[in-house]
Amino acid sequence: MRTKTLFLSPITAVALCAALASPAAAQNVASDYVRPAVEAARVDAPVVRTIAVYKFTASRILRLPTTITVADSAGQLIANFRLANFANPGAMSVEVMGNDLVLQGETPSGLLTLVLYRQNAADVPSTFVGWWSLGNEEHGDLRGRTAR
């Protein structure tokens, strides 16, 4: 059996190398524009854990929030409220005073303050009592059940 030796001209060799190199170069350039199929999870984003949800039934009449949610975000207590007929929730500050929880947030009707008794106690009851004030003129007592 006889083997054939293939001799290529220098021009043919350069053309063959250029043809083989161009698809590889095109792949390298295209890979710069490809997004990963799975986004990397953000490590620094805090995990928000809901602690309690308070629902109010007479809120439309009194201009109180319909729902207040208290959560833990990286060791900090945070809260938000939802008003009837408003799409976006409002932020509230959370203060713990002994066993009581004090929530404050700005509403279209003025500063809303809620004090919920015994909501930081070791044995948190499923019902709550407290008081509320809205602006400088409106105030009253609170009674209800926690939703969570």
Secondary structure, DSSP 8 states (H G I E B T S, - for coil): ---------HHHHHHHHHHHHHHHHHHHHHHTT---SS----SSS--EEEEEEEE-SSHHHHT--SEEEEEEETTEEEEEEE-TT-SS-EEEEEEEETTEEEEEEEETTEEEEEEETTTTSSS--SEEEEEEEETTTEEEEEEEEB--
